[in-house]
Amino acid sequence: MSNFSKLKDLVMSLEGDFEKFYDKQNSAAGTRVRKGMQELKNMAQEIRTEVQNKKNDAPAAPAAAKKAAPAAAKKAAPAKKK
């Protein structure tokens, strides 16, 4: 959850600059917002890569879980109305 905390902190740190830019038309705050959004983009990409790697490195799911999924797909069709 460390990544989530970092992400949340970054977004919250930009709040003041967003207000200054959109409410007071402060162009310097707009530059800080753009920089922060770039950092957010980079952080998001790192987290996506980490999640993908963890997902791919995880051991295979138990056989019981694999068999349960197709059973749900064989749901009966709804009855026709007359």
Backbone as XML, in Angstrom:
<?xml version="1.0"?>
<chain id="A" units="angstrom">
  <residue number="1" name="MET">
    <atom name="N" x="0.818" y="-1.195" z="0.000"/>
    <atom name="CA" x="0.000" y="0.000" z="0.000"/>
    <atom name="C" x="0.863" y="1.260" z="0.000"/>
  </residue>
  <residue number="2" name="SER">
    <atom name="N" x="2.154" y="1.094" z="0.033"/>
    <atom name="CA" x="3.046" y="2.244" z="0.019"/>
    <atom name="C" x="2.857" y="3.064" z="-1.260"/>
  </residue>
  <residue number="3" name="ASN">
    <atom name="N" x="2.706" y="2.382" z="-2.385"/>
    <atom name="CA" x="2.505" y="3.086" z="-3.651"/>
    <atom name="C" x="1.225" y="3.905" z="-3.626"/>
  </residue>
  <residue number="4" name="PHE">
    <atom name="N" x="0.184" y="3.340" z="-3.044"/>
    <atom name="CA" x="-1.088" y="4.053" z="-2.965"/>
    <atom name="C" x="-0.937" y="5.323" z="-2.140"/>
  </residue>
  <residue number="5" name="SER">
    <atom name="N" x="-0.227" y="5.227" z="-1.034"/>
    <atom name="CA" x="-0.007" y="6.398" z="-0.179"/>
    <atom name="C" x="0.779" y="7.479" z="-0.921"/>
  </residue>
  <residue number="6" name="LYS">
    <atom name="N" x="1.806" y="7.064" z="-1.648"/>
    <atom name="CA" x="2.602" y="8.027" z="-2.414"/>
    <atom name="C" x="1.745" y="8.707" z="-3.482"/>
  </residue>
  <residue number="7" name="LEU">
    <atom name="N" x="0.926" y="7.916" z="-4.143"/>
    <atom name="CA" x="0.055" y="8.437" z="-5.186"/>
    <atom name="C" x="-0.938" y="9.441" z="-4.616"/>
  </residue>
  <residue number="8" name="LYS">
    <atom name="N" x="-1.530" y="9.072" z="-3.498"/>
    <atom name="CA" x="-2.505" y="9.947" z="-2.845"/>
    <atom name="C" x="-1.840" y="11.240" z="-2.373"/>
  </residue>
  <residue number="9" name="ASP">
    <atom name="N" x="-0.654" y="11.128" z="-1.805"/>
    <atom name="CA" x="0.073" y="12.313" z="-1.342"/>
    <atom name="C" x="0.394" y="13.260" z="-2.502"/>
  </residue>
  <residue number="10" name="LEU">
    <atom name="N" x="0.797" y="12.689" z="-3.631"/>
    <atom name="CA" x="1.115" y="13.516" z="-4.793"/>
    <atom name="C" x="-0.121" y="14.270" z="-5.274"/>
  </residue>
  <residue number="11" name="VAL">
    <atom name="N" x="-1.236" y="13.581" z="-5.380"/>
    <atom name="CA" x="-2.473" y="14.227" z="-5.832"/>
    <atom name="C" x="-2.885" y="15.328" z="-4.865"/>
  </residue>
  <residue number="12" name="MET">
    <atom name="N" x="-2.810" y="15.035" z="-3.575"/>
    <atom name="CA" x="-3.215" y="16.036" z="-2.582"/>
    <atom name="C" x="-2.267" y="17.240" z="-2.578"/>
  </residue>
  <residue number="13" name="SER">
    <atom name="N" x="-0.994" y="17.009" z="-2.877"/>
    <atom name="CA" x="-0.039" y="18.122" z="-2.898"/>
    <atom name="C" x="-0.308" y="19.069" z="-4.068"/>
  </residue>
  <residue number="14" name="LEU">
    <atom name="N" x="-0.986" y="18.587" z="-5.092"/>
    <atom name="CA" x="-1.286" y="19.413" z="-6.262"/>
    <atom name="C" x="-2.574" y="20.219" z="-6.099"/>
  </residue>
  <residue number="15" name="GLU">
    <atom name="N" x="-3.341" y="19.927" z="-5.080"/>
    <atom name="CA" x="-4.649" y="20.564" z="-4.918"/>
    <atom name="C" x="-4.550" y="22.094" z="-4.901"/>
  </residue>
  <residue number="16" name="GLY">
    <atom name="N" x="-3.632" y="22.630" z="-4.124"/>
    <atom name="CA" x="-3.479" y="24.082" z="-4.031"/>
    <atom name="C" x="-3.123" y="24.715" z="-5.364"/>
  </residue>
  <residue number="17" name="ASP">
    <atom name="N" x="-2.230" y="24.065" z="-6.101"/>
    <atom name="CA" x="-1.836" y="24.603" z="-7.403"/>
    <atom name="C" x="-2.985" y="24.536" z="-8.406"/>
  </residue>
  <residue number="18" name="PHE">
    <atom name="N" x="-3.801" y="23.483" z="-8.330"/>
    <atom name="CA" x="-4.982" y="23.406" z="-9.193"/>
    <atom name="C" x="-5.918" y="24.581" z="-8.915"/>
  </residue>
  <residue number="19" name="GLU">
    <atom name="N" x="-6.151" y="24.856" z="-7.640"/>
    <atom name="CA" x="-7.029" y="25.968" z="-7.270"/>
    <atom name="C" x="-6.455" y="27.301" z="-7.750"/>
  </residue>
  <residue number="20" name="LYS">
    <atom name="N" x="-5.154" y="27.503" z="-7.551"/>
    <atom name="CA" x="-4.525" y="28.757" z="-7.982"/>
    <atom name="C" x="-4.610" y="28.926" z="-9.496"/>
  </residue>
  <residue number="21" name="PHE">
    <atom name="N" x="-4.427" y="27.832" z="-10.220"/>
    <atom name="CA" x="-4.446" y="27.923" z="-11.674"/>
    <atom name="C" x="-5.857" y="28.153" z="-12.206"/>
  </residue>
  <residue number="22" name="TYR">
    <atom name="N" x="-6.809" y="27.325" z="-11.768"/>
    <atom name="CA" x="-8.157" y="27.413" z="-12.321"/>
    <atom name="C" x="-8.976" y="28.563" z="-11.741"/>
  </residue>
  <residue number="23" name="ASP">
    <atom name="N" x="-8.817" y="28.863" z="-10.467"/>
    <atom name="CA" x="-9.629" y="29.912" z="-9.847"/>
    <atom name="C" x="-9.008" y="31.299" z="-9.978"/>
  </residue>
  <residue number="24" name="LYS">
    <atom name="N" x="-7.677" y="31.370" z="-9.886"/>
    <atom name="CA" x="-7.008" y="32.680" z="-9.884"/>
    <atom name="C" x="-6.188" y="32.934" z="-11.147"/>
  </residue>
  <residue number="25" name="GLN">
    <atom name="N" x="-6.228" y="31.979" z="-12.099"/>
    <atom name="CA" x="-5.506" y="32.090" z="-13.373"/>
    <atom name="C" x="-4.016" y="32.376" z="-13.181"/>
  </residue>
  <residue number="26" name="ASN">
    <atom name="N" x="-3.418" y="31.719" z="-12.191"/>
    <atom name="CA" x="-1.992" y="31.870" z="-11.909"/>
    <atom name="C" x="-1.224" y="30.920" z="-12.837"/>
  </residue>
  <residue number="27" name="SER">
    <atom name="N" x="-0.514" y="31.479" z="-13.820"/>
    <atom name="CA" x="0.157" y="30.632" z="-14.810"/>
    <atom name="C" x="1.322" y="29.837" z="-14.221"/>
  </residue>
  <residue number="28" name="ALA">
    <atom name="N" x="1.986" y="30.358" z="-13.198"/>
    <atom name="CA" x="3.076" y="29.608" z="-12.563"/>
    <atom name="C" x="2.525" y="28.355" z="-11.890"/>
  </residue>
  <residue number="29" name="ALA">
    <atom name="N" x="1.328" y="28.462" z="-11.328"/>
    <atom name="CA" x="0.694" y="27.290" z="-10.717"/>
    <atom name="C" x="0.361" y="26.262" z="-11.792"/>
  </residue>
  <residue number="30" name="GLY">
    <atom name="N" x="0.006" y="26.734" z="-12.990"/>
    <atom name="CA" x="-0.267" y="25.823" z="-14.105"/>
    <atom name="C" x="0.961" y="25.014" z="-14.475"/>
  </residue>
  <residue number="31" name="THR">
    <atom name="N" x="2.119" y="25.649" z="-14.427"/>
    <atom name="CA" x="3.373" y="24.944" z="-14.704"/>
    <atom name="C" x="3.616" y="23.865" z="-13.654"/>
  </residue>
  <residue number="32" name="ARG">
    <atom name="N" x="3.354" y="24.195" z="-12.401"/>
    <atom name="CA" x="3.523" y="23.204" z="-11.325"/>
    <atom name="C" x="2.525" y="22.059" z="-11.471"/>
  </residue>
  <residue number="33" name="VAL">
    <atom name="N" x="1.315" y="22.378" z="-11.910"/>
    <atom name="CA" x="0.305" y="21.339" z="-12.133"/>
    <atom name="C" x="0.767" y="20.399" z="-13.237"/>
  </residue>
  <residue number="34" name="ARG">
    <atom name="N" x="1.257" y="20.963" z="-14.329"/>
    <atom name="CA" x="1.731" y="20.130" z="-15.439"/>
    <atom name="C" x="2.887" y="19.238" z="-15.002"/>
  </residue>
  <residue number="35" name="LYS">
    <atom name="N" x="3.803" y="19.782" z="-14.221"/>
    <atom name="CA" x="4.936" y="18.999" z="-13.716"/>
    <atom name="C" x="4.439" y="17.879" z="-12.805"/>
  </residue>
  <residue number="36" name="GLY">
    <atom name="N" x="3.507" y="18.210" z="-11.931"/>
    <atom name="CA" x="2.952" y="17.201" z="-11.030"/>
    <atom name="C" x="2.200" y="16.113" z="-11.771"/>
  </residue>
  <residue number="37" name="MET">
    <atom name="N" x="1.483" y="16.503" z="-12.818"/>
    <atom name="CA" x="0.752" y="15.516" z="-13.612"/>
    <atom name="C" x="1.716" y="14.596" z="-14.355"/>
  </residue>
  <residue number="38" name="GLN">
    <atom name="N" x="2.853" y="15.123" z="-14.775"/>
    <atom name="CA" x="3.870" y="14.280" z="-15.414"/>
    <atom name="C" x="4.431" y="13.273" z="-14.411"/>
  </residue>
  <residue number="39" name="GLU">
    <atom name="N" x="4.677" y="13.731" z="-13.187"/>
    <atom name="CA" x="5.141" y="12.824" z="-12.133"/>
    <atom name="C" x="4.090" y="11.755" z="-11.856"/>
  </residue>
  <residue number="40" name="LEU">
    <atom name="N" x="2.832" y="12.165" z="-11.858"/>
    <atom name="CA" x="1.728" y="11.230" z="-11.638"/>
    <atom name="C" x="1.689" y="10.179" z="-12.743"/>
  </residue>
  <residue number="41" name="LYS">
    <atom name="N" x="1.873" y="10.619" z="-13.970"/>
    <atom name="CA" x="1.896" y="9.695" z="-15.109"/>
    <atom name="C" x="3.022" y="8.682" z="-14.958"/>
  </residue>
  <residue number="42" name="ASN">
    <atom name="N" x="4.213" y="9.168" z="-14.610"/>
    <atom name="CA" x="5.362" y="8.272" z="-14.451"/>
    <atom name="C" x="5.142" y="7.290" z="-13.307"/>
  </residue>
  <residue number="43" name="MET">
    <atom name="N" x="4.595" y="7.787" z="-12.202"/>
    <atom name="CA" x="4.328" y="6.923" z="-11.057"/>
    <atom name="C" x="3.284" y="5.867" z="-11.416"/>
  </residue>
  <residue number="44" name="ALA">
    <atom name="N" x="2.261" y="6.282" z="-12.152"/>
    <atom name="CA" x="1.223" y="5.339" z="-12.565"/>
    <atom name="C" x="1.818" y="4.237" z="-13.442"/>
  </residue>
  <residue number="45" name="GLN">
    <atom name="N" x="2.711" y="4.600" z="-14.344"/>
    <atom name="CA" x="3.340" y="3.601" z="-15.213"/>
    <atom name="C" x="4.182" y="2.623" z="-14.403"/>
  </residue>
  <residue number="46" name="GLU">
    <atom name="N" x="4.912" y="3.128" z="-13.418"/>
    <atom name="CA" x="5.715" y="2.246" z="-12.566"/>
    <atom name="C" x="4.824" y="1.274" z="-11.796"/>
  </residue>
  <residue number="47" name="ILE">
    <atom name="N" x="3.717" y="1.771" z="-11.290"/>
    <atom name="CA" x="2.796" y="0.916" z="-10.533"/>
    <atom name="C" x="2.172" y="-0.120" z="-11.451"/>
  </residue>
  <residue number="48" name="ARG">
    <atom name="N" x="1.790" y="0.291" z="-12.661"/>
    <atom name="CA" x="1.211" y="-0.659" z="-13.616"/>
    <atom name="C" x="2.201" y="-1.781" z="-13.922"/>
  </residue>
  <residue number="49" name="THR">
    <atom name="N" x="3.463" y="-1.422" z="-14.124"/>
    <atom name="CA" x="4.493" y="-2.418" z="-14.409"/>
    <atom name="C" x="4.671" y="-3.363" z="-13.230"/>
  </residue>
  <residue number="50" name="GLU">
    <atom name="N" x="4.697" y="-2.805" z="-12.025"/>
    <atom name="CA" x="4.848" y="-3.629" z="-10.824"/>
    <atom name="C" x="3.679" y="-4.598" z="-10.666"/>
  </residue>
  <residue number="51" name="VAL">
    <atom name="N" x="2.469" y="-4.106" z="-10.875"/>
    <atom name="CA" x="1.278" y="-4.957" z="-10.751"/>
    <atom name="C" x="1.322" y="-6.068" z="-11.795"/>
  </residue>
  <residue number="52" name="GLN">
    <atom name="N" x="1.680" y="-5.714" z="-13.024"/>
    <atom name="CA" x="1.754" y="-6.712" z="-14.094"/>
    <atom name="C" x="2.784" y="-7.789" z="-13.762"/>
  </residue>
  <residue number="53" name="ASN">
    <atom name="N" x="3.942" y="-7.388" z="-13.264"/>
    <atom name="CA" x="4.980" y="-8.357" z="-12.915"/>
    <atom name="C" x="4.536" y="-9.262" z="-11.778"/>
  </residue>
  <residue number="54" name="LYS">
    <atom name="N" x="3.893" y="-8.690" z="-10.764"/>
    <atom name="CA" x="3.412" y="-9.512" z="-9.652"/>
    <atom name="C" x="2.352" y="-10.484" z="-10.127"/>
  </residue>
  <residue number="55" name="LYS">
    <atom name="N" x="1.483" y="-10.022" z="-11.010"/>
    <atom name="CA" x="0.422" y="-10.877" z="-11.531"/>
    <atom name="C" x="1.015" y="-12.045" z="-12.317"/>
  </residue>
  <residue number="56" name="ASN">
    <atom name="N" x="2.000" y="-11.759" z="-13.149"/>
    <atom name="CA" x="2.610" y="-12.800" z="-13.973"/>
    <atom name="C" x="3.482" y="-13.753" z="-13.163"/>
  </residue>
  <residue number="57" name="ASP">
    <atom name="N" x="4.062" y="-13.280" z="-12.065"/>
    <atom name="CA" x="4.924" y="-14.119" z="-11.242"/>
    <atom name="C" x="4.156" y="-14.914" z="-10.199"/>
  </residue>
  <residue number="58" name="ALA">
    <atom name="N" x="2.875" y="-14.629" z="-10.025"/>
    <atom name="CA" x="2.071" y="-15.317" z="-9.011"/>
    <atom name="C" x="1.908" y="-16.782" z="-9.397"/>
  </residue>
  <residue number="59" name="PRO">
    <atom name="N" x="1.856" y="-17.668" z="-8.396"/>
    <atom name="CA" x="1.638" y="-19.084" z="-8.699"/>
    <atom name="C" x="0.262" y="-19.280" z="-9.327"/>
  </residue>
  <residue number="60" name="ALA">
    <atom name="N" x="0.126" y="-20.357" z="-10.068"/>
    <atom name="CA" x="-1.143" y="-20.648" z="-10.739"/>
    <atom name="C" x="-2.261" y="-20.802" z="-9.719"/>
  </residue>
  <residue number="61" name="ALA">
    <atom name="N" x="-3.452" y="-20.419" z="-10.117"/>
    <atom name="CA" x="-4.615" y="-20.523" z="-9.230"/>
    <atom name="C" x="-4.938" y="-21.994" z="-8.985"/>
  </residue>
  <residue number="62" name="PRO">
    <atom name="N" x="-5.507" y="-22.313" z="-7.840"/>
    <atom name="CA" x="-5.880" y="-23.702" z="-7.559"/>
    <atom name="C" x="-6.853" y="-24.239" z="-8.606"/>
  </residue>
  <residue number="63" name="ALA">
    <atom name="N" x="-6.820" y="-25.542" z="-8.812"/>
    <atom name="CA" x="-7.666" y="-26.172" z="-9.823"/>
    <atom name="C" x="-9.145" y="-25.968" z="-9.524"/>
  </residue>
  <residue number="64" name="ALA">
    <atom name="N" x="-9.527" y="-25.942" z="-8.261"/>
    <atom name="CA" x="-10.933" y="-25.763" z="-7.899"/>
    <atom name="C" x="-11.452" y="-24.413" z="-8.388"/>
  </residue>
  <residue number="65" name="ALA">
    <atom name="N" x="-10.665" y="-23.403" z="-8.303"/>
    <atom name="CA" x="-11.090" y="-22.077" z="-8.751"/>
    <atom name="C" x="-11.232" y="-22.042" z="-10.265"/>
  </residue>
  <residue number="66" name="LYS">
    <atom name="N" x="-10.369" y="-22.755" z="-10.967"/>
    <atom name="CA" x="-10.455" y="-22.793" z="-12.422"/>
    <atom name="C" x="-11.717" y="-23.517" z="-12.875"/>
  </residue>
  <residue number="67" name="LYS">
    <atom name="N" x="-12.108" y="-24.576" z="-12.154"/>
    <atom name="CA" x="-13.293" y="-25.333" z="-12.533"/>
    <atom name="C" x="-14.570" y="-24.578" z="-12.203"/>
  </residue>
  <residue number="68" name="ALA">
    <atom name="N" x="-14.550" y="-23.712" z="-11.226"/>
    <atom name="CA" x="-15.751" y="-22.982" z="-10.818"/>
    <atom name="C" x="-16.159" y="-21.949" z="-11.864"/>
  </residue>
  <residue number="69" name="ALA">
    <atom name="N" x="-15.230" y="-21.368" z="-12.556"/>
    <atom name="CA" x="-15.548" y="-20.323" z="-13.520"/>
    <atom name="C" x="-16.395" y="-20.835" z="-14.688"/>
  </residue>
  <residue number="70" name="PRO">
    <atom name="N" x="-16.052" y="-21.959" z="-15.334"/>
    <atom name="CA" x="-16.895" y="-22.426" z="-16.436"/>
    <atom name="C" x="-18.299" y="-22.821" z="-15.978"/>
  </residue>
  <residue number="71" name="ALA">
    <atom name="N" x="-18.444" y="-23.272" z="-14.754"/>
    <atom name="CA" x="-19.764" y="-23.658" z="-14.266"/>
    <atom name="C" x="-20.693" y="-22.455" z="-14.246"/>
  </residue>
  <residue number="72" name="ALA">
    <atom name="N" x="-20.189" y="-21.311" z="-13.918"/>
    <atom name="CA" x="-21.009" y="-20.102" z="-13.884"/>
    <atom name="C" x="-21.438" y="-19.705" z="-15.294"/>
  </residue>
  <residue number="73" name="ALA">
    <atom name="N" x="-20.655" y="-20.061" z="-16.289"/>
    <atom name="CA" x="-20.981" y="-19.705" z="-17.659"/>
    <atom name="C" x="-22.154" y="-20.522" z="-18.192"/>
  </residue>
  <residue number="74" name="LYS">
    <atom name="N" x="-22.449" y="-21.665" z="-17.594"/>
    <atom name="CA" x="-23.526" y="-22.528" z="-18.060"/>
    <atom name="C" x="-24.842" y="-22.184" z="-17.379"/>
  </residue>
  <residue number="75" name="LYS">
    <atom name="N" x="-25.125" y="-20.914" z="-17.272"/>
    <atom name="CA" x="-26.340" y="-20.444" z="-16.627"/>
    <atom name="C" x="-27.517" y="-20.674" z="-17.569"/>
  </residue>
  <residue number="76" name="ALA">
    <atom name="N" x="-28.654" y="-21.057" z="-17.012"/>
    <atom name="CA" x="-29.834" y="-21.321" z="-17.821"/>
    <atom name="C" x="-30.364" y="-20.026" z="-18.429"/>
  </residue>
  <residue number="77" name="ALA">
    <atom name="N" x="-30.893" y="-20.144" z="-19.637"/>
    <atom name="CA" x="-31.467" y="-18.983" z="-20.314"/>
    <atom name="C" x="-32.786" y="-18.609" z="-19.653"/>
  </residue>
  <residue number="78" name="PRO">
    <atom name="N" x="-33.150" y="-17.342" z="-19.654"/>
    <atom name="CA" x="-34.425" y="-16.943" z="-19.051"/>
    <atom name="C" x="-35.600" y="-17.509" z="-19.843"/>
  </residue>
  <residue number="79" name="ALA">
    <atom name="N" x="-36.696" y="-17.743" z="-19.145"/>
    <atom name="CA" x="-37.885" y="-18.317" z="-19.784"/>
    <atom name="C" x="-38.495" y="-17.307" z="-20.748"/>
  </residue>
  <residue number="80" name="LYS">
    <atom name="N" x="-39.049" y="-17.819" z="-21.852"/>
    <atom name="CA" x="-39.691" y="-16.945" z="-22.835"/>
    <atom name="C" x="-41.047" y="-16.497" z="-22.318"/>
  </residue>
  <residue number="81" name="LYS">
    <atom name="N" x="-41.395" y="-15.258" z="-22.620"/>
    <atom name="CA" x="-42.707" y="-14.739" z="-22.227"/>
    <atom name="C" x="-43.723" y="-15.119" z="-23.293"/>
  </residue>
  <residue number="82" name="LYS">
    <atom name="N" x="-44.940" y="-15.372" z="-22.839"/>
    <atom name="CA" x="-45.997" y="-15.766" z="-23.791"/>
    <atom name="C" x="-46.764" y="-14.578" z="-24.284"/>
  </residue>
</chain>
